[in-house]
Amino acid sequence: QVQLAESGGGLVQAGGSLRLSCVASGRTFSNYAIGWFRQAPGKEREFVAAAGRSGVTTYYAYSVKGRVTISRASFSNTMYLQMNNLKPEDTAVYYCTSGSRLGLSISDYDYWGQGTQVTVSS
């Protein structure tokens, strides 16, 4: 059974940085596409970033491009989302995910973590 667990969220001031981590049990991320989504209160879950199996191909939402980086530790079950220059509108619960197909849609992924809260104060 595959389980994903995020960590690293918290409260940060605007302009600050956070690094989110996601550890998987039952899956090695190097064999799968990985992604991060987020959901703000009252809004639908939205795409943030994704990377293919090799890590060469990456996609970022326009709202975060240039400020976040998705990565995975080599030959391990850990993935990351480095977030810099955070803005109040980045406040949301962030979810890590993994799947067989690289994509920008929720339906492209089959396993999800429980989420970690990121709050950015102005």
C-alpha positions in Angstrom: 0.0 0.0 0.0 1.4 3.4 -1.0 1.2 6.2 1.5 2.5 9.8 1.1 3.2 12.2 4.0 4.0 15.9 3.7 5.9 18.0 6.1 7.5 21.5 6.3 4.5 23.7 6.2 4.0 26.6 8.6 3.5 30.3 9.1 5.9 32.6 7.2 6.0 36.3 6.4 5.6 37.5 2.9 8.9 37.3 1.1 10.0 34.3 3.1 10.8 30.8 2.1 9.7 27.3 2.9 10.7 23.8 1.8 8.0 21.2 1.8 8.9 17.5 1.9 7.0 14.4 1.0 8.0 11.0 2.0 6.5 7.9 0.4 6.1 4.4 1.7 5.6 1.6 -0.8 6.8 3.7 -3.7 10.1 5.0 -5.0 9.6 8.4 -6.6 12.3 7.9 -9.3 9.9 5.5 -11.1 6.9 7.9 -11.2 5.8 11.3 -12.0 5.5 13.6 -9.0 3.5 16.7 -8.3 2.3 19.3 -5.9 -1.2 20.8 -5.7 -2.7 23.2 -3.3 -6.2 24.1 -2.0 -7.1 27.5 -0.5 -10.2 27.9 1.7 -13.3 28.0 -0.5 -11.4 27.2 -3.7 -10.8 24.1 -5.7 -7.6 22.1 -5.5 -5.1 23.6 -8.1 -1.9 22.5 -9.8 1.4 23.9 -8.5 4.2 21.9 -10.0 5.1 18.6 -11.5 8.1 16.6 -12.7 8.5 13.6 -14.9 10.3 10.4 -14.0 13.7 11.6 -15.0 13.2 15.1 -13.6 14.2 16.7 -16.8 10.6 17.7 -17.7 9.0 20.0 -15.2 5.8 22.1 -15.2 4.9 25.0 -13.0 1.7 27.0 -12.6 2.0 30.5 -13.9 1.3 31.9 -10.5 4.4 30.3 -8.9 6.8 30.0 -11.8 10.2 31.4 -10.9 9.5 31.2 -7.2 9.1 27.4 -6.6 11.2 24.4 -7.6 10.1 20.8 -7.5 12.7 18.1 -7.0 13.3 14.6 -5.7 16.2 13.0 -3.9 17.9 10.5 -6.2 16.9 6.9 -5.7 14.8 7.7 -2.7 11.3 8.1 -1.7 11.5 11.8 -0.9 10.3 14.7 -3.0 10.5 18.5 -2.3 8.9 21.8 -3.1 11.2 24.7 -2.5 9.1 27.9 -2.3 10.7 31.4 -2.2 9.4 34.9 -2.2 6.1 33.7 -0.7 3.0 35.8 -1.1 -0.2 35.9 1.0 -2.0 34.4 -2.0 0.1 31.3 -1.6 -1.7 30.5 1.6 -3.2 27.0 1.2 -3.0 23.4 2.1 -0.3 21.8 -0.1 -0.6 18.2 -1.2 2.0 16.0 -2.8 1.1 13.4 -5.3 2.5 10.7 -7.5 1.4 8.8 -10.6 2.3 6.9 -13.7 1.5 9.8 -16.0 3.0 13.3 -15.9 0.2 15.9 -16.1 -1.4 19.0 -14.7 -4.7 17.5 -13.7 -5.8 15.8 -10.5 -6.9 12.8 -12.5 -3.3 12.2 -13.7 -2.3 11.1 -10.2 -3.3 8.2 -8.1 -1.8 8.6 -4.7 -2.0 11.7 -2.4 -0.8 12.9 0.9 -2.9 14.4 3.6 -1.6 17.9 3.1 0.4 20.4 5.0 -0.8 24.0 5.8 1.2 26.9 4.5 0.2 30.3 5.7 1.8 33.5 4.5 1.2 36.7 6.4 1.4 40.1 4.9 
